[in-house]
Amino acid sequence: MLKGKKLKLPDRLGSLVAGFEDKDGDSGGSGSALDLGEELEIIQPNGFGSDRESETDDEGGEVQEEALVKRNLEVDEELEHHGRQPRHQKDRSDHISVIKTIEDDEKRSDVDYEISQKVINVGKLQRIVSTGLPGGGNLRPTVRKLLLGYLPPSRDLWEKELIENRQKYAMLKEELLLTPSELARIKEEALHSDEHNNAYSGTNGPLIRHKISHEDHPLSLGKASVWHQYFEHIEIAEQIDRDLQRTHPAMKFFSGESSFSRRHRSNAEADSFACFVRLLSDSVDHFCEQLDNSSVGILSTLSRLAELLKANDEELWRHLEFTSKVKPQYYAFRWITLLLTQEFNLQSILRIWDSLLSNPFGVQEMLLRVCCAMLLCAKSRLLSGDFAANLRLLQHYPDIDIEHLLKVAQDLSPDTSSYSLTS
């Protein structure tokens, strides 16, 4: 079986596996390469090789082995007493960590390759991202701009699109934050232009005299005053700017008053706004009270969640709907409108959003699946709970393995894939 072949261990893995380091004068080989044609002797805890184990049947050997097992148990108990993992658990954890590191490196390499192409295959990128993006490497900012359509698939258009979109945002911000005086001047100029055009069109009559009302005065305290509204908008804008600077003050990207920092903070504001608009494009009707009872309102979406649960677990649906009477609007309203950001920690949210944003059927379709999976994963506790217990559980969702949750969401009955926010 592959006689004489060499197994090359990755540098990162090779440095973590004891016994594979190159030792001068011992192996004469290349260090981290193994000859697959040779069998490795398995070293036992008592110091003997596996081929000698059958020869060690005497009473002294058994006593020595029992003593060693007892000592190992004592050491593990001592480690647990001091709040540390037992050695066998730590070894398993280290092994899983090494595998995870290798998988993350491979995935990072795959994503880097895809976004480096001249024309990016968004469908392929979605499939990679759906299994979760590894941390580090600044992958998410670029990938999410692509998934949300803020960046076009063609890399040649990126710079042009970013410049145009950021300029549009700057103009929109300037327009919305104009002082009432400037706004009045612009309206006056437009009015004079219309009057000038009317004069040439043969329209006769006296000019209309415009007076400044009390509500248009800068010192007016009335809530209907245009100046009062302007000052409120300015205060909100300043608060947003302070929050942006406080996001990660230790990072040069956000902190400091260098031209680099200021330039990136402006860009982050414009890019975030554009991505936010795209993110909420298919759920904006959730926030319009007049549409609550329509086919595109939040109540309709909550009904779709109930239908999704019924299709996958009618027993749980009946218990929540009729026995404990915990309706979706008591817990899922926040889940859906805030995209689960209040239910999990930041790392879990990042992973969940990888699945939401990479779903080819849209954010809301996958969001409803995740919400339904949250109910299914808590089934045993929900079935044994009354109204108060279930409401408390769903409003303070317990810790859960996020990968398991997303697997349950992905595996929901295929006939529920037609449930979407818009009709």
C-alpha positions as CSV (number, residue, x, y, z in Angstrom):
1,M,0.0,0.0,0.0
2,L,1.8,3.1,-1.4
3,K,5.1,1.4,-0.6
4,G,8.0,3.8,-0.4
5,K,5.7,6.9,-0.7
6,K,6.2,9.9,1.6
7,L,3.5,11.6,3.6
8,K,4.3,15.3,3.8
9,L,2.7,16.9,6.9
10,P,1.7,20.6,6.7
11,D,4.2,22.8,8.5
12,R,1.6,23.9,11.1
13,L,0.5,20.3,11.8
14,G,4.0,18.9,11.8
15,S,5.1,21.3,14.5
16,L,2.2,20.1,16.7
17,V,2.7,16.4,16.4
18,A,5.4,15.0,18.7
19,G,8.0,12.7,17.2
20,F,7.9,14.0,13.6
21,E,10.5,16.6,14.0
22,D,13.8,16.2,12.2
23,K,16.5,15.1,14.5
24,D,20.1,15.3,13.4
25,G,21.8,11.9,13.0
26,D,18.6,9.9,13.8
27,S,16.4,9.6,10.8
28,G,18.6,10.8,8.0
29,G,15.3,11.8,6.3
30,S,13.5,15.0,5.6
31,G,12.0,15.5,9.0
32,S,8.3,15.8,8.5
33,A,8.0,13.0,5.9
34,L,6.9,9.5,6.8
35,D,7.7,6.3,4.8
36,L,4.2,4.8,4.4
37,G,5.9,1.4,3.6
38,E,7.1,1.1,7.1
39,E,4.9,0.3,10.1
40,L,5.2,2.6,13.1
41,E,5.6,1.0,16.5
42,I,2.8,2.1,18.8
43,I,4.2,3.2,22.1
44,Q,2.1,2.0,25.1
45,P,1.8,3.9,28.4
46,N,4.1,1.4,30.2
47,G,6.9,2.1,27.8
48,F,6.8,-1.2,25.7
49,G,5.9,-1.5,22.0
50,S,2.7,-3.1,20.9
51,D,4.5,-6.3,19.8
52,R,5.7,-6.8,23.3
53,E,2.4,-6.3,25.0
54,S,1.4,-10.0,24.7
55,E,4.7,-11.0,26.3
56,T,4.0,-9.0,29.4
57,D,1.7,-11.3,31.3
58,D,3.5,-11.7,34.5
59,E,2.0,-10.4,37.8
60,G,4.6,-7.6,38.1
61,G,3.6,-6.2,34.7
62,E,-0.1,-6.1,35.7
63,V,0.7,-4.4,39.0
64,Q,2.8,-1.8,37.2
65,E,0.0,-1.2,34.7
66,E,-2.6,-0.8,37.5
67,A,-0.4,1.6,39.3
68,L,0.1,3.7,36.2
69,V,-3.7,3.8,35.5
70,K,-4.3,4.8,39.1
71,R,-1.6,7.6,38.9
72,N,-3.2,8.9,35.6
73,L,-6.6,9.1,37.3
74,E,-5.1,11.0,40.2
75,V,-3.4,13.4,37.8
76,D,-6.7,14.0,35.9
77,E,-8.5,14.6,39.2
78,E,-5.9,17.1,40.2
79,L,-6.2,18.9,36.9
80,E,-10.0,19.1,37.2
81,H,-9.7,20.3,40.8
82,H,-7.6,23.3,39.5
83,G,-10.1,24.1,36.8
84,R,-8.1,22.5,34.0
85,Q,-9.0,19.9,31.4
86,P,-8.0,16.3,32.1
87,R,-5.2,15.1,29.8
88,H,-7.3,12.8,27.7
89,Q,-9.8,15.6,27.1
90,K,-7.1,18.1,26.4
91,D,-5.4,15.8,23.9
92,R,-8.8,15.3,22.1
93,S,-9.4,19.1,22.2
94,D,-5.9,19.7,20.7
95,H,-6.6,17.2,18.0
96,I,-9.9,18.8,17.1
97,S,-8.2,22.2,17.2
98,V,-5.5,21.1,14.7
99,I,-8.2,19.7,12.3
100,K,-10.2,22.9,12.6
101,T,-7.1,25.0,11.8
102,I,-6.4,23.0,8.7
103,E,-10.0,23.2,7.5
104,D,-10.1,27.0,8.1
105,D,-6.8,27.4,6.1
106,E,-8.2,25.4,3.2
107,K,-11.5,27.3,3.2
108,R,-9.7,30.6,3.4
109,S,-7.6,29.6,0.4
110,D,-10.8,28.6,-1.5
111,V,-12.4,32.0,-0.8
112,D,-9.3,33.9,-1.6
113,Y,-9.1,32.1,-4.9
114,E,-12.7,32.8,-5.8
115,I,-12.7,36.5,-5.1
116,S,-9.4,36.9,-6.9
117,Q,-11.0,35.8,-10.2
118,K,-11.6,38.5,-12.9
119,V,-15.3,37.5,-12.9
120,I,-16.5,36.0,-9.6
121,N,-18.8,33.0,-9.5
122,V,-21.2,34.2,-6.9
123,G,-23.1,30.8,-6.8
124,K,-19.9,29.0,-6.0
125,L,-19.0,31.6,-3.4
126,Q,-22.4,31.2,-1.8
127,R,-21.8,27.4,-1.4
128,I,-18.4,27.9,0.3
129,V,-19.7,30.7,2.6
130,S,-22.8,28.6,3.6
131,T,-20.5,26.3,5.6
132,G,-19.0,29.3,7.5
133,L,-16.2,31.7,6.9
134,P,-13.0,31.4,9.0
135,G,-12.1,34.3,11.2
136,G,-9.2,36.6,10.3
137,G,-7.9,37.6,6.9
138,N,-10.6,40.3,6.4
139,L,-12.7,38.0,4.3
140,R,-16.1,38.9,5.5
141,P,-16.1,42.6,4.5
142,T,-15.4,41.8,0.8
143,V,-17.4,38.6,0.7
144,R,-20.5,40.2,2.2
145,K,-20.4,43.1,-0.2
146,L,-20.4,40.6,-3.0
147,L,-23.2,38.5,-1.6
148,L,-25.4,41.6,-1.0
149,G,-24.7,42.9,-4.5
150,Y,-22.9,46.0,-3.3
151,L,-19.9,44.9,-5.3
152,P,-20.5,43.5,-8.9
153,P,-19.1,40.1,-9.9
154,S,-16.6,41.8,-12.2
155,R,-13.5,42.9,-10.3
156,D,-12.7,45.5,-13.0
157,L,-15.8,47.5,-11.9
158,W,-15.1,47.4,-8.1
159,E,-13.2,50.7,-7.8
160,K,-15.6,52.6,-10.1
161,E,-18.7,51.3,-8.2
162,L,-17.3,52.0,-4.8
163,I,-16.3,55.6,-5.7
164,E,-19.8,56.3,-7.2
165,N,-21.7,54.7,-4.3
166,R,-19.7,56.6,-1.7
167,Q,-20.2,59.9,-3.6
168,K,-24.0,59.2,-3.7
169,Y,-24.0,58.6,0.0
170,A,-22.1,61.8,0.7
171,M,-24.5,63.8,-1.4
172,L,-27.5,62.2,0.2
173,K,-26.1,62.9,3.7
174,E,-25.4,66.5,2.7
175,E,-28.9,66.9,1.3
176,L,-30.6,65.5,4.4
177,L,-28.6,67.6,6.8
178,L,-29.0,70.9,5.1
179,T,-30.0,73.8,7.4
180,P,-33.6,75.1,6.9
181,S,-32.0,78.4,5.7
182,E,-30.1,76.6,2.9
183,L,-33.2,74.5,2.1
184,A,-35.3,77.7,1.9
185,R,-32.7,79.3,-0.3
186,I,-32.8,76.3,-2.7
187,K,-36.6,76.4,-2.8
188,E,-36.6,80.1,-3.4
189,E,-34.2,79.7,-6.3
190,A,-36.4,77.0,-7.7
191,L,-39.5,79.3,-7.3
192,H,-37.8,82.2,-9.1
193,S,-36.9,79.8,-11.9
194,D,-40.5,78.7,-12.2
195,E,-41.7,82.3,-12.1
196,H,-39.2,83.2,-14.8
197,N,-40.5,80.4,-16.9
198,N,-44.1,81.4,-16.3
199,A,-43.4,85.0,-17.3
200,Y,-42.3,83.8,-20.7
201,S,-45.3,81.5,-21.0
202,G,-47.7,84.4,-20.9
203,T,-49.0,83.9,-17.3
204,N,-49.8,87.3,-15.6
205,G,-50.6,88.2,-12.0
206,P,-48.9,89.5,-8.9
207,L,-45.9,87.7,-7.3
208,I,-46.7,85.8,-4.1
209,R,-45.0,87.2,-1.0
210,H,-43.6,84.5,1.3
211,K,-43.4,85.2,5.0
212,I,-41.4,83.2,7.6
213,S,-43.7,81.6,10.1
214,H,-42.9,81.1,13.8
215,E,-42.3,77.4,13.1
216,D,-39.5,78.4,10.7
217,H,-37.6,80.5,13.2
218,P,-34.2,79.0,14.5
219,L,-35.2,79.7,18.1
220,S,-38.6,78.1,17.9
221,L,-39.0,75.2,20.5
222,G,-42.0,73.7,18.8
223,K,-41.7,70.1,17.8
224,A,-43.2,70.9,14.4
225,S,-40.4,73.5,13.7
226,V,-38.2,72.7,10.8
227,W,-35.2,74.0,12.9
228,H,-36.2,71.7,15.8
229,Q,-36.2,68.7,13.4
230,Y,-32.9,69.8,11.9
231,F,-31.2,70.0,15.3
232,E,-32.5,66.6,16.2
233,H,-31.0,65.2,13.0
234,I,-27.7,66.8,13.7
235,E,-27.6,65.3,17.2
236,I,-28.4,61.8,15.9
237,A,-25.6,62.2,13.2
238,E,-23.1,63.2,15.9
239,Q,-24.2,60.3,18.1
240,I,-23.6,57.8,15.2
241,D,-20.2,59.3,14.6
242,R,-19.2,58.9,18.3
243,D,-20.5,55.3,18.3
244,L,-18.5,54.5,15.2
245,Q,-15.3,55.8,16.8
246,R,-16.0,53.7,19.9
247,T,-16.7,50.5,18.0
248,H,-13.1,49.2,18.3
249,P,-10.9,52.1,19.6
250,A,-7.9,49.8,19.8
251,M,-7.9,49.3,16.0
252,K,-6.2,51.9,13.8
253,F,-9.1,51.4,11.3
254,F,-11.5,53.1,13.7
255,S,-9.3,55.2,16.0
256,G,-6.9,58.1,15.5
257,E,-7.2,61.3,13.6
258,S,-4.9,60.5,10.8
259,S,-6.1,61.0,7.3
260,F,-6.0,57.2,6.9
261,S,-8.4,56.6,9.9
262,R,-10.7,59.4,8.9
263,R,-10.9,58.2,5.3
264,H,-11.8,54.7,6.3
265,R,-14.4,55.8,8.9
266,S,-16.2,57.7,6.2
267,N,-16.0,54.8,3.8
268,A,-17.2,52.4,6.6
269,E,-20.2,54.6,7.1
270,A,-21.1,54.8,3.4
271,D,-20.5,51.1,2.8
272,S,-22.4,50.0,5.9
273,F,-25.4,52.1,4.9
274,A,-25.5,50.7,1.4
275,C,-25.2,47.1,2.7
276,F,-27.8,47.8,5.3
277,V,-30.3,49.0,2.7
278,R,-29.7,45.9,0.6
279,L,-30.0,43.6,3.7
280,L,-33.4,44.9,4.6
281,S,-34.7,45.3,1.1
282,D,-36.9,42.2,1.4
283,S,-38.1,42.8,4.9
284,V,-38.6,46.6,5.0
285,D,-42.4,46.0,5.2
286,H,-41.9,44.4,8.6
287,F,-41.3,47.9,10.0
288,C,-44.4,49.5,8.6
289,E,-47.3,49.3,11.0
290,Q,-49.9,49.9,8.3
291,L,-48.8,46.7,6.6
292,D,-48.8,44.5,9.7
293,N,-51.9,42.6,8.5
294,S,-51.0,42.5,4.9
295,S,-49.4,39.6,3.0
296,V,-46.0,41.2,3.3
297,G,-46.3,42.4,6.9
298,I,-44.6,40.9,10.0
299,L,-47.8,39.0,11.1
300,S,-47.8,37.2,7.8
301,T,-44.2,36.2,8.3
302,L,-44.9,35.0,11.8
303,S,-47.7,32.8,10.4
304,R,-45.3,31.3,7.9
305,L,-43.0,30.4,10.8
306,A,-45.9,28.6,12.5
307,E,-46.7,26.8,9.2
308,L,-43.0,25.8,8.8
309,L,-43.0,24.3,12.4
310,K,-46.3,22.5,11.8
311,A,-45.0,20.9,8.6
312,N,-41.9,19.6,10.4
313,D,-43.2,18.8,13.9
314,E,-46.9,18.9,14.3
315,E,-46.7,17.7,17.9
316,L,-44.5,20.7,19.0
317,W,-46.6,23.1,17.0
318,R,-49.8,21.9,18.7
319,H,-48.2,22.2,22.1
320,L,-47.0,25.8,21.6
321,E,-50.2,26.8,19.7
322,F,-52.9,25.3,21.9
323,T,-51.5,23.8,25.1
324,S,-49.0,26.4,26.4
325,K,-50.4,29.1,24.1
326,V,-47.0,30.6,23.3
327,K,-47.6,32.5,20.1
328,P,-44.8,33.4,17.7
329,Q,-45.4,37.1,18.2
330,Y,-44.2,36.7,21.8
331,Y,-40.7,35.6,20.9
332,A,-40.2,35.4,17.1
333,F,-41.0,39.1,16.5
334,R,-37.6,40.0,17.9
335,W,-35.9,37.0,16.3
336,I,-37.0,38.0,12.8
337,T,-36.9,41.8,12.9
338,L,-33.4,41.9,14.5
339,L,-32.0,38.9,12.5
340,L,-31.2,37.0,15.7
341,T,-28.6,39.5,16.9
342,Q,-30.0,39.6,20.4
343,E,-30.2,35.8,20.9
344,F,-26.6,34.7,20.5
345,N,-23.0,36.0,21.0
346,L,-21.1,37.8,18.3
347,Q,-19.1,34.8,17.0
348,S,-22.3,32.8,16.7
349,I,-24.1,35.6,15.0
350,L,-21.3,35.9,12.4
351,R,-21.6,32.2,11.7
352,I,-25.4,32.4,11.4
353,W,-25.2,35.4,9.1
354,D,-22.8,33.5,6.8
355,S,-25.7,31.1,6.2
356,L,-28.3,33.8,5.9
357,L,-26.4,36.0,3.4
358,S,-25.2,33.0,1.3
359,N,-28.7,31.5,0.9
360,P,-29.6,31.6,-2.8
361,F,-33.3,32.0,-1.9
362,G,-32.7,35.1,0.2
363,V,-32.1,36.0,3.8
364,Q,-35.7,35.7,5.0
365,E,-36.1,32.1,3.8
366,M,-33.1,30.9,5.7
367,L,-33.9,33.1,8.7
368,L,-37.3,31.3,9.0
369,R,-35.6,27.9,8.8
370,V,-33.1,28.9,11.6
371,C,-36.0,30.1,13.8
372,C,-37.9,26.9,13.2
373,A,-34.7,24.9,14.0
374,M,-34.4,26.8,17.3
375,L,-37.8,25.5,18.3
376,L,-37.0,22.0,17.2
377,C,-33.7,21.9,19.1
378,A,-35.5,22.9,22.3
379,K,-38.4,20.5,21.8
380,S,-38.0,18.3,24.9
381,R,-38.0,21.4,27.2
382,L,-40.8,23.1,25.4
383,L,-43.1,20.0,25.5
384,S,-42.6,19.8,29.3
385,G,-43.1,23.5,29.9
386,D,-46.1,25.7,30.5
387,F,-46.7,29.2,29.2
388,A,-44.4,31.0,31.6
389,A,-41.5,28.4,31.3
390,N,-41.7,28.3,27.5
391,L,-41.9,32.1,27.2
392,R,-38.9,32.5,29.4
393,L,-36.9,29.9,27.5
394,L,-37.7,31.4,24.0
395,Q,-37.0,34.9,25.1
396,H,-33.7,33.9,26.6
397,Y,-32.6,31.2,24.3
398,P,-30.0,28.8,25.8
399,D,-26.5,28.1,24.5
400,I,-26.4,25.7,21.6
401,D,-24.0,24.2,19.1
402,I,-24.5,26.6,16.2
403,E,-23.3,24.1,13.6
404,H,-25.9,21.6,14.8
405,L,-28.6,24.3,14.8
406,L,-27.7,25.3,11.2
407,K,-27.7,21.6,10.1
408,V,-31.2,21.1,11.5
409,A,-32.3,24.3,9.7
410,Q,-30.8,23.1,6.4
411,D,-32.4,19.7,6.7
412,L,-36.0,20.9,7.2
413,S,-38.6,19.3,4.9
414,P,-38.0,20.3,1.3
415,D,-41.7,21.2,0.8
416,T,-41.2,24.2,3.1
417,S,-38.6,25.9,0.9
418,S,-41.5,27.7,-0.8
419,Y,-42.2,29.7,2.4
420,S,-40.7,33.1,1.9
421,L,-41.3,36.6,3.1
422,T,-42.7,38.0,-0.1
423,S,-45.7,36.6,-1.9
